[in-house]
Structures are given as C-alpha cells and as structure tokens.
C-alpha cells in the first residue's frame, strides 16, 4: 500500500467544494454567518463542545464573522480546510427531516454572489454545520479533523457522510499520512463513530488539559492513517455515492 509522504507540490486552494449524496460541502461564505452564529450558540448542538459555545450569552454575529475570516485566512496559509455543510431542501424532504426546520432557516442561492464560493445549488438549503481539517502541516503530511453538526441531524448519516468526505480529501487530495481527532470522554457519539464505525482505537489521553466551567477536562485523541483509509474506511463512503 502506497505511503503518503510530504509532497511539496500539494497546496490547499482558497475555495473547496464537494457535492455528495445528501450534502454539499462549501467554502465558508458571509451568507452563512447568521446560521453559524446560531449553531455555535445552541446548547444542544454544542453539548459536547460546551467550552466553545460562549454560553450563556452565546456567539455574536461579529464573532461569527471574525471566526469565518480567521479560518479562511488560515486556509489561505495552508493550515486549514474549512467547509460548511449545506443540505438542499429536496434532500431534507427525502430524508424525512424537513419539518424539523423553520422556513426562516433556509437560504436561497444567489448565483452572482455565490460564484465566489462555488455554491452549486438551485434551490433553498440549510447550513447544517461545519467540518474540515485544521492544524494541517503539509510538510509533515498531518492534520486534525473536526465537525460541528446541528443536533436535529445527529444519527441520521449526515455527520458520517461529511466526515468521510473530509477524510477522502485529506488522504487522497492532500495526501496526508495522519489525521487525528480530538474529543472528550463524554462525547459518546464521536468516540463511538471512531471506535465502532471506523474501527479505530483510542491513541492517547491528555489529562486535564481543557479548563471549562471550573474544572479540568481530559482530551481523547484518535488517529486515522492512510492505510486505515485505503484498507477499510474508504469503503464506508460507498453508501453515499
């Protein structure tokens, strides 16, 4: 099996776009700022990421904008690959979850404006979350994967499709050797996805490295390598083709 090694010819473009079975993964756009503000401030969606939620006040629109600008800047520098998870209304209907969303939550494509972010949609859609790679070091062929998903779409396959698309881009597009996941003990959803769905064992526990709400929290690290991707994890993407 081919080993991914650092490749000086690989770079991260400013705009990344993937169209999957149920989702579109799009570059961060200013039209997504309000939806991301709401998501990042949602106690249910951020249940396992409370230390990022800024609760009880939550995120401001200005903070959401600055987050987008910072992450897009880091992508331009080659250290991140930032994507928002978009779901067309027709797919929400097909999945039987459209009634979970208010009409005010839907965005409408603007072909003239969206051309800069390559949003390939011709119908209303929702911003269901964000995902991507961070802490990318191309000259070491490593990165870290993460996702934030609207709680109304947990356990419905949306998160799996998004993460598998990101892993595909990381291992096949960027030719990374190692992609890590960092989570916490109580995040049963993410740990279960990695351990039972992907067959990945816990790599390490960093004790008491996150301080939140008056206590220190342990960080759990998992790692997926290109050999894991090619041997079995990539096959999980077949159901989303």
BAFI-3210 file (N, C-alpha, C; in Angstrom, 3 decimals, decimal comma, padded with zeros to 6 digits):
// residues 241
n [1|2|3|4|5|6|7|8|9|10|11|12|13|14|15|16|17|18|19|20|21|22|23|24|25|26|27|28|29|30|31|32|33|34|35|36|37|38|39|40|41|42|43|44|45|46|47|48|49|50|51|52|53|54|55|56|57|58|59|60|61|62|63|64|65|66|67|68|69|70|71|72|73|74|75|76|77|78|79|80|81|82|83|84|85|86|87|88|89|90|91|92|93|94|95|96|97|98|99|100|101|102|103|104|105|106|107|108|109|110|111|112|113|114|115|116|117|118|119|120|121|122|123|124|125|126|127|128|129|130|131|132|133|134|135|136|137|138|139|140|141|142|143|144|145|146|147|148|149|150|151|152|153|154|155|156|157|158|159|160|161|162|163|164|165|166|167|168|169|170|171|172|173|174|175|176|177|178|179|180|181|182|183|184|185|186|187|188|189|190|191|192|193|194|195|196|197|198|199|200|201|202|203|204|205|206|207|208|209|210|211|212|213|214|215|216|217|218|219|220|221|222|223|224|225|226|227|228|229|230|231|232|233|234|235|236|237|238|239|240|241]
n.u [000,847|000,539|002,443|001,658|003,627|005,211|004,545|005,814|004,470|001,822|-000,937|-003,362|-006,366|-008,087|-010,798|-012,928|-014,996|-017,456|-019,773|-022,038|-024,012|-026,194|-025,450|-023,823|-020,570|-019,251|-017,229|-016,651|-018,881|-020,002|-022,757|-023,419|-022,965|-024,934|-026,393|-024,310|-023,632|-025,940|-025,833|-023,364|-024,023|-025,937|-027,172|-027,801|-026,668|-024,034|-023,412|-021,342|-019,229|-019,054|-017,199|-016,594|-018,818|-019,503|-021,582|-023,557|-024,373|-023,751|-022,612|-021,835|-022,931|-020,836|-018,633|-018,987|-018,544|-015,849|-014,681|-015,111|-013,580|-011,027|-010,583|-010,730|-008,539|-006,476|-006,763|-005,953|-003,317|-002,545|-003,028|-005,481|-008,598|-011,584|-015,039|-018,519|-021,492|-023,944|-027,389|-029,670|-033,144|-034,750|-033,382|-033,590|-036,313|-036,440|-035,013|-036,750|-036,754|-037,307|-039,340|-038,314|-037,103|-037,468|-039,014|-037,695|-035,069|-033,953|-031,732|-031,284|-030,008|-027,690|-026,780|-025,007|-023,570|-022,795|-020,998|-018,389|-017,884|-018,606|-021,156|-023,096|-026,044|-029,558|-031,813|-033,606|-031,684|-030,221|-027,840|-026,188|-024,106|-020,570|-017,376|-014,148|-010,574|-007,942|-004,999|-003,192|-000,205|001,548|004,129|004,682|002,710|000,311|-002,740|-005,727|-009,013|-012,397|-015,825|-018,914|-022,240|-025,677|-027,890|-030,331|-029,895|-028,331|-027,176|-028,271|-026,828|-025,779|-023,593|-021,696|-021,365|-020,311|-017,883|-016,538|-016,191|-014,439|-012,236|-011,625|-010,789|-008,591|-006,821|-006,645|-006,751|-005,085|-003,105|-002,389|-000,720|-001,431|-004,377|-005,798|-008,209|-009,685|-011,327|-013,665|-014,158|-016,905|-018,126|-019,819|-020,919|-019,026|-016,784|-017,843|-018,369|-015,791|-014,581|-016,389|-017,654|-015,621|-013,579|-011,333|-008,866|-008,515|-005,925|-004,484|-004,674|-004,889|-004,374|-006,472|-006,360|-008,022|-009,661|-012,727|-015,688|-014,928|-013,621|-011,106|-010,721|-010,246|-008,582|-009,251|-007,515|-007,626|-006,357|-006,259|-004,820|-003,403|-003,327|-005,403|-007,528|-007,445|-007,632|-010,087|-011,831|-012,479|-014,307|-016,668|-017,734|-019,076|-021,859|-022,751|-022,481]
n.v [-001,195|002,189|004,688|007,791|010,558|013,696|016,142|018,529|019,718|019,914|021,898|023,928|024,990|028,200|027,980|025,325|022,660|020,198|017,870|015,716|012,746|013,410|015,866|019,087|020,287|023,271|026,222|028,509|031,232|034,625|034,738|032,658|033,332|034,082|031,706|030,072|031,436|030,953|028,156|027,696|028,724|027,110|025,177|022,427|021,466|022,032|020,462|018,659|020,266|022,366|024,153|025,743|027,207|029,708|030,188|031,529|033,610|033,200|033,226|036,250|037,968|039,346|038,000|035,530|036,249|037,062|034,650|033,136|034,648|034,405|031,631|031,195|032,689|031,184|028,949|029,930|030,218|027,632|025,991|025,098|023,544|024,591|024,009|024,404|022,643|022,020|021,463|020,682|021,576|019,639|017,292|017,191|016,735|014,221|012,752|012,878|014,855|017,502|018,913|019,570|021,953|025,469|027,653|030,069|029,445|028,633|029,261|031,051|030,403|032,625|033,225|035,121|036,234|033,932|032,739|033,178|031,439|029,076|027,742|025,272|025,127|025,158|025,626|026,202|025,930|024,594|025,586|023,177|022,702|022,608|021,499|019,947|020,279|021,033|022,461|021,658|020,445|020,539|019,862|017,825|016,094|015,865|016,349|017,590|016,516|017,732|018,359|020,141|019,742|020,358|019,495|018,385|016,748|014,682|011,303|010,510|009,961|012,127|013,380|011,324|011,114|013,661|013,679|011,509|012,453|014,542|013,120|011,684|013,771|014,626|012,375|011,553|013,832|015,814|014,151|013,309|011,748|011,186|011,740|013,257|013,031|014,889|014,651|014,420|012,540|012,239|012,495|010,473|009,980|010,786|009,276|006,714|006,609|006,649|004,400|002,142|002,376|003,128|001,522|002,285|002,560|004,101|006,427|008,087|009,746|012,957|014,303|016,397|018,871|020,780|023,565|024,262|025,738|025,735|023,323|020,864|019,157|016,025|015,297|013,277|011,465|010,275|008,572|008,394|006,725|006,734|004,074|002,910|004,235|003,401|000,625|-000,030|002,064|003,853|002,403|002,739|004,983|004,280|003,919|006,467|007,376]
n.w [000,000|-000,866|000,688|002,066|001,745|002,643|000,182|-001,841|-003,906|-003,357|-002,402|-000,645|-001,948|-002,114|-002,389|-001,809|-002,780|-002,504|-003,748|-002,440|-001,741|-000,044|000,899|000,457|000,530|001,263|000,753|003,466|003,709|003,766|003,863|005,443|008,031|009,988|010,397|011,342|013,672|015,189|015,374|016,725|019,157|020,182|022,760|022,620|020,182|020,732|022,840|023,409|023,073|024,845|025,893|023,775|023,207|024,239|025,995|028,774|027,072|024,388|020,907|019,137|016,157|015,018|016,105|014,902|012,248|012,389|013,082|010,758|008,921|010,043|009,879|007,145|006,401|007,559|006,003|003,529|004,147|004,222|006,418|007,202|006,184|005,433|005,733|005,136|005,924|003,752|003,054|000,617|000,288|-000,943|-000,383|002,390|002,592|001,377|003,231|005,297|007,264|006,950|008,199|010,625|010,496|010,435|008,066|007,946|008,316|005,979|003,293|000,230|-002,971|-004,516|-007,487|-008,700|-006,531|-005,111|-006,775|-006,117|-004,073|-005,106|-004,798|-005,680|-006,183|-006,815|-005,385|-002,247|000,801|003,827|006,340|007,822|009,489|010,212|009,037|008,577|008,118|010,352|011,906|009,988|008,635|005,992|005,208|006,863|006,411|007,945|009,855|011,517|012,160|012,330|013,401|013,567|014,089|013,458|016,010|015,380|013,299|014,092|014,161|011,766|009,525|008,189|009,456|009,248|006,446|005,899|007,395|006,235|003,641|004,146|005,134|002,841|001,168|002,650|002,703|000,019|-001,611|-000,378|000,330|002,942|005,692|008,308|010,147|012,820|015,517|018,043|021,079|023,848|026,908|027,453|025,011|023,522|021,021|018,999|019,803|019,606|016,880|015,800|017,042|016,786|014,262|012,463|013,333|014,848|017,339|020,573|020,861|022,693|025,911|026,995|029,939|031,852|030,337|029,317|030,455|031,823|032,954|035,626|036,045|035,119|032,043|030,406|027,306|024,535|022,135|018,828|015,946|012,431|009,733|006,383|005,592|007,042|005,900|003,166|003,450|004,731|005,682|003,611|002,164|003,478|002,425|000,177|000,379|000,214|-002,325]
ca.u [000,000|001,337|002,559|001,623|004,746|005,098|004,687|005,914|003,605|000,444|-001,347|-004,794|-006,972|-008,926|-012,180|-013,098|-016,423|-017,770|-021,188|-022,230|-025,344|-027,180|-024,902|-022,804|-019,573|-018,918|-016,365|-017,330|-019,336|-020,619|-024,186|-023,573|-022,583|-026,058|-026,663|-023,221|-023,795|-027,000|-025,359|-022,309|-024,632|-027,015|-026,736|-027,942|-025,667|-022,700|-023,404|-020,032|-018,224|-019,520|-016,111|-016,527|-020,142|-019,647|-022,841|-024,955|-024,682|-023,615|-021,803|-022,421|-022,755|-019,480|-017,712|-019,150|-017,861|-014,402|-014,291|-015,039|-012,442|-009,793|-010,409|-010,413|-007,155|-005,618|-006,800|-005,093|-001,938|-002,272|-003,109|-006,850|-009,524|-012,835|-016,212|-019,838|-022,318|-025,198|-028,321|-030,796|-034,453|-035,238|-032,745|-034,203|-037,608|-036,157|-034,567|-037,848|-036,425|-037,529|-040,249|-037,567|-036,514|-038,384|-038,760|-036,757|-033,700|-033,473|-031,068|-031,568|-028,800|-027,529|-025,764|-023,988|-022,744|-022,258|-019,988|-017,072|-017,719|-018,965|-022,304|-023,757|-027,407|-030,601|-032,991|-033,303|-030,854|-029,868|-026,476|-026,381|-022,945|-019,270|-016,419|-012,933|-009,272|-007,173|-003,652|-002,545|001,212|001,742|005,475|004,713|001,566|-000,579|-003,813|-006,719|-010,369|-013,431|-017,165|-020,000|-023,450|-026,965|-028,328|-031,514|-029,447|-027,462|-027,527|-029,019|-025,909|-025,217|-022,262|-020,802|-021,035|-019,433|-016,553|-015,894|-015,755|-013,249|-011,138|-011,267|-009,999|-007,324|-005,913|-006,474|-006,485|-003,898|-002,139|-001,921|-000,362|-002,123|-005,420|-006,202|-009,477|-009,591|-012,649|-013,659|-014,690|-018,369|-018,636|-020,035|-021,213|-017,791|-015,953|-018,466|-018,183|-014,402|-014,243|-017,247|-017,949|-014,361|-012,651|-010,104|-008,664|-008,030|-004,466|-003,915|-005,487|-004,137|-005,095|-006,781|-005,732|-009,037|-010,308|-014,050|-016,710|-014,345|-012,973|-010,229|-011,274|-009,277|-008,745|-009,030|-007,007|-007,654|-005,646|-006,502|-003,714|-003,824|-003,522|-006,758|-008,442|-007,476|-007,963|-011,498|-012,703|-012,963|-015,445|-017,867|-018,245|-019,816|-023,300|-023,062|-022,172]
ca.v [000,000|003,402|005,545|009,222|011,308|015,114|016,435|019,989|020,199|019,967|023,108|023,981|026,128|029,078|027,513|023,877|022,350|018,803|017,533|014,331|012,176|014,184|017,146|019,827|020,895|024,532|027,170|029,482|032,423|035,556|034,449|031,588|033,826|034,052|030,302|029,558|032,062|030,216|026,799|027,735|029,162|026,172|024,263|021,031|021,151|022,199|019,711|018,055|021,303|023,495|025,113|026,609|027,756|031,065|030,284|031,600|034,658|032,697|033,971|037,393|037,899|039,827|036,904|034,526|036,781|037,011|033,237|032,766|035,323|033,816|030,274|031,296|033,170|030,037|028,079|030,563|029,974|026,202|025,325|024,634|023,347|024,920|023,704|024,386|021,526|022,529|020,409|021,209|021,257|018,380|016,186|017,135|016,077|012,812|012,144|012,941|015,740|018,903|019,572|019,969|023,266|026,554|028,241|031,190|028,926|028,299|030,276|030,920|030,641|033,880|032,823|036,145|036,359|032,645|032,244|033,259|030,284|027,882|027,032|024,676|024,787|025,962|025,515|026,591|024,979|024,990|025,366|022,149|022,610|022,856|020,412|020,217|019,928|022,124|022,051|020,982|020,715|019,807|019,295|016,620|015,292|015,594|017,303|017,220|016,599|018,082|018,628|020,637|019,433|020,664|018,316|017,793|015,832|013,649|009,895|010,308|009,704|013,370|013,548|010,310|011,486|014,834|013,297|010,639|013,315|015,268|012,154|011,410|014,903|014,646|011,290|011,418|015,135|016,428|013,059|013,304|010,445|011,019|012,703|012,993|013,522|015,152|014,756|014,254|011,247|012,168|012,578|009,085|009,925|010,819|008,135|005,522|006,638|006,287|003,057|001,069|002,551|003,152|000,516|002,947|002,513|005,298|006,525|008,644|010,651|014,081|014,531|017,712|019,907|021,768|024,134|024,783|025,761|025,469|022,010|020,463|018,047|015,256|015,266|011,949|011,563|009,133|008,888|007,565|006,812|006,403|002,623|002,655|004,759|002,567|-000,769|-000,286|003,212|004,423|001,604|003,260|006,080|003,735|004,113|007,881|007,716]
ca.w [000,000|-001,008|001,863|001,779|002,317|002,284|-001,245|-001,971|-004,988|-002,875|-001,690|-000,355|-002,650|-001,300|-002,497|-001,885|-002,896|-002,796|-003,818|-002,063|-001,949|000,710|001,350|-000,277|001,409|000,603|001,448|004,322|003,000|004,713|003,975|006,428|009,358|010,930|010,716|012,162|014,988|015,880|015,647|017,739|020,416|020,509|023,824|022,207|019,160|021,316|024,101|023,623|022,837|025,651|026,108|022,595|022,906|024,783|026,737|028,348|026,097|023,022|019,949|018,443|014,708|014,739|016,427|013,849|011,064|012,617|013,038|009,339|008,295|010,569|009,363|005,718|006,332|007,849|004,828|002,528|004,581|004,104|007,718|007,427|005,064|006,113|004,926|005,751|005,470|003,201|002,646|-000,155|000,862|-001,513|000,335|003,716|002,391|001,093|004,484|006,240|008,389|006,559|009,138|011,818|010,235|010,120|006,745|008,082|008,374|004,638|002,487|-001,195|-003,776|-005,240|-008,477|-008,931|-005,336|-004,694|-007,711|-005,485|-003,197|-005,880|-004,247|-006,839|-005,792|-007,454|-004,524|-000,869|001,542|005,188|006,815|008,843|010,358|009,592|009,220|007,827|008,672|010,925|012,343|008,863|008,377|004,743|005,089|007,699|005,938|009,071|010,077|012,532|011,612|013,288|012,868|014,411|013,323|014,080|016,766|014,757|012,254|014,655|013,986|010,528|008,424|007,653|010,018|008,665|005,069|005,921|007,873|005,244|002,527|004,601|005,163|001,446|000,690|003,364|002,324|-001,425|-002,208|000,231|000,547|004,322|006,262|009,588|010,501|014,198|016,051|019,470|021,663|025,297|027,349|027,425|023,640|023,107|019,593|018,222|020,164|019,036|015,424|015,523|017,522|016,265|012,834|011,702|013,831|015,286|018,780|021,259|020,814|023,923|026,726|027,562|031,181|032,418|029,502|028,942|031,640|031,486|033,999|036,931|036,151|034,029|031,266|029,622|025,851|023,969|020,768|017,915|014,706|011,251|008,781|005,025|005,491|007,536|004,890|001,970|003,741|005,058|005,955|002,343|001,696|004,131|001,604|-000,961|000,561|-000,017|-003,716]
c.u [000,886|001,284|002,518|002,786|004,595|005,421|004,704|005,015|002,145|000,198|-002,854|-005,395|-007,830|-010,388|-012,198|-014,595|-016,593|-019,281|-021,338|-023,640|-026,417|-026,739|-024,031|-021,852|-019,010|-017,936|-017,208|-017,663|-020,034|-022,112|-024,464|-023,350|-023,713|-026,352|-025,575|-023,254|-024,816|-026,519|-024,337|-022,834|-025,709|-026,545|-026,805|-026,864|-024,252|-022,552|-022,031|-018,877|-018,586|-018,456|-015,926|-017,785|-020,377|-020,974|-022,579|-025,267|-024,646|-022,762|-022,561|-022,197|-021,351|-018,445|-017,785|-018,428|-016,350|-013,886|-014,138|-013,803|-011,119|-009,539|-010,113|-008,987|-006,183|-005,627|-005,895|-003,619|-001,563|-002,370|-004,494|-007,532|-010,916|-014,036|-017,479|-020,638|-023,668|-026,080|-029,477|-032,123|-034,983|-034,625|-033,279|-035,560|-037,416|-035,760|-035,641|-037,612|-036,691|-038,401|-039,568|-037,016|-037,585|-038,017|-037,746|-035,300|-033,118|-032,835|-031,374|-030,315|-028,839|-026,426|-024,654|-023,025|-022,053|-021,182|-018,595|-016,807|-018,227|-020,094|-023,168|-025,150|-028,384|-031,912|-032,614|-032,501|-030,645|-028,366|-026,601|-025,219|-021,677|-018,352|-015,149|-011,690|-008,601|-005,832|-002,935|-001,081|001,573|003,132|005,725|003,579|000,636|-001,656|-004,760|-008,111|-011,366|-014,751|-018,041|-021,264|-024,690|-027,523|-029,546|-031,156|-028,471|-028,044|-028,366|-028,130|-025,258|-023,792|-021,261|-020,393|-020,062|-018,013|-015,816|-015,421|-014,483|-012,043|-010,673|-010,395|-008,623|-006,340|-005,654|-006,162|-005,199|-002,798|-001,525|-001,641|-001,182|-003,155|-005,916|-007,576|-009,272|-010,993|-012,528|-014,344|-016,199|-018,960|-018,778|-020,278|-019,952|-016,902|-016,525|-018,285|-016,771|-014,114|-015,064|-017,471|-016,677|-013,346|-011,317|-010,016|-008,192|-006,507|-003,881|-004,937|-004,564|-004,906|-005,239|-006,139|-006,718|-009,707|-011,631|-014,969|-016,155|-013,665|-012,054|-010,777|-010,149|-009,604|-008,365|-008,616|-007,087|-006,887|-006,000|-005,348|-004,194|-004,043|-004,909|-007,788|-008,562|-007,920|-009,439|-012,375|-013,263|-014,182|-016,754|-018,509|-019,120|-021,319|-023,724|-022,708|-023,466]
c.v [001,250|004,240|006,999|009,905|012,772|015,363|017,949|020,565|020,326|021,271|023,063|025,188|026,969|028,650|026,003|023,597|020,885|018,619|016,051|013,858|013,034|015,606|017,796|020,378|022,100|025,337|028,080|030,733|033,330|035,315|033,345|032,079|033,726|032,621|029,722|030,165|031,286|028,828|026,781|028,122|028,202|025,185|022,795|020,633|021,190|021,431|019,135|019,023|022,566|024,568|026,045|027,450|029,185|031,263|030,837|032,649|034,128|033,611|035,172|037,212|038,350|038,738|035,799|034,964|036,664|035,572|032,772|033,368|034,719|032,447|030,288|031,810|032,018|029,036|028,628|030,319|028,492|025,422|024,780|024,340|023,454|024,697|023,853|023,255|022,088|021,352|021,043|020,761|019,932|017,176|016,055|016,445|014,579|012,067|012,171|013,848|017,215|019,639|019,966|021,385|024,276|027,153|029,378|030,732|028,626|029,512|030,006|031,232|031,993|033,640|033,839|036,229|035,042|032,111|032,263|032,078|028,996|027,081|026,548|024,186|025,701|025,867|025,952|025,505|025,485|024,819|024,427|022,041|022,989|021,680|020,772|019,736|021,176|021,573|021,267|021,417|019,896|019,202|018,154|015,658|014,889|016,673|016,764|017,468|016,958|018,373|019,224|020,488|019,782|019,397|017,638|016,772|014,776|012,268|009,640|010,069|010,943|013,579|012,566|010,689|012,659|014,454|012,418|011,439|014,083|014,335|011,814|012,534|014,914|013,600|011,200|012,743|015,765|015,416|013,109|011,874|010,151|012,126|012,336|013,578|013,738|015,373|014,575|012,949|011,156|012,242|011,168|008,966|009,876|009,624|006,844|005,451|006,183|004,830|001,964|001,172|002,464|002,114|001,069|002,917|003,867|005,299|007,016|009,507|011,722|014,562|016,021|018,859|020,975|022,262|024,747|024,662|025,302|024,127|021,777|019,200|017,351|015,348|013,877|012,092|010,220|009,541|007,876|007,804|006,401|004,906|002,224|003,086|003,803|001,136|-000,990|000,958|003,813|003,679|002,077|004,371|005,579|003,969|005,556|008,324|007,922]
c.w [000,000|000,270|001,422|002,492|001,914|000,820|-001,430|-003,054|-004,567|-002,120|-001,500|-001,060|-001,715|-001,327|-002,686|-001,943|-003,255|-002,797|-003,536|-002,350|-001,295|001,013|000,287|000,775|000,689|001,431|002,338|003,520|004,004|004,866|004,994|007,858|010,380|011,361|011,614|013,566|015,814|016,283|016,781|019,120|020,906|021,582|023,419|021,203|019,723|022,632|024,431|023,379|023,616|025,816|024,918|022,404|023,381|025,522|028,140|027,280|024,666|022,155|019,408|016,943|014,317|015,027|015,387|012,581|011,226|012,591|011,596|008,692|008,758|009,948|007,867|005,507|006,570|006,690|003,735|002,858|004,532|005,392|008,031|006,100|005,664|005,217|005,758|005,122|005,037|002,786|001,892|000,455|000,336|-000,806|001,756|003,644|002,176|002,360|005,565|007,428|008,082|007,567|010,448|011,698|009,854|008,766|006,812|008,111|006,999|003,964|001,026|-001,997|-004,463|-006,262|-008,677|-007,754|-004,992|-005,627|-007,088|-004,560|-003,841|-005,246|-005,404|-006,462|-006,505|-006,681|-003,112|-000,151|002,961|005,398|008,010|009,810|009,632|009,886|008,462|008,543|009,229|011,400|011,242|008,772|007,145|004,638|006,080|007,322|007,080|009,159|011,135|011,969|012,704|012,606|013,964|013,578|014,127|014,738|016,150|013,683|012,777|014,366|012,738|009,322|007,846|008,158|009,435|007,256|005,044|006,335|006,870|004,035|002,906|004,640|003,752|000,888|001,353|002,872|000,822|-002,106|-001,700|000,518|001,944|004,779|007,512|009,767|011,890|014,495|017,540|020,019|023,175|025,669|027,175|026,021|023,065|021,614|018,749|018,533|019,590|017,534|015,082|015,883|016,841|014,759|011,997|012,175|014,285|016,808|019,318|021,260|022,134|024,644|027,292|028,786|031,506|031,645|029,032|030,220|031,231|032,691|035,354|037,100|034,953|033,376|030,507|028,137|025,342|022,510|020,052|016,665|013,626|010,284|007,396|004,847|005,999|006,497|003,711|002,264|004,033|005,216|004,676|001,821|002,318|003,317|000,464|-000,837|000,308|-001,432|-004,505]
res [x|x|x|x|x|x|x|x|x|x|x|x|x|x|x|x|x|x|x|x|x|x|x|x|x|x|x|x|x|x|x|x|x|x|x|x|x|x|x|x|x|x|x|x|x|x|x|x|x|x|x|x|x|x|x|x|x|x|x|x|x|x|x|x|x|x|x|x|x|x|x|x|x|x|x|x|x|x|x|x|x|x|x|x|x|x|x|x|x|x|x|x|x|x|x|x|x|x|x|x|x|x|x|x|x|x|x|x|x|x|x|x|x|x|x|x|x|x|x|x|x|x|x|x|x|x|x|x|x|x|x|x|x|x|x|x|x|x|x|x|x|x|x|x|x|x|x|x|x|x|x|x|x|x|x|x|x|x|x|x|x|x|x|x|x|x|x|x|x|x|x|x|x|x|x|x|x|x|x|x|x|x|x|x|x|x|x|x|x|x|x|x|x|x|x|x|x|x|x|x|x|x|x|x|x|x|x|x|x|x|x|x|x|x|x|x|x|x|x|x|x|x|x|x|x|x|x|x|x|x|x|x|x|x|x|x|x|x|x|x|x]
***
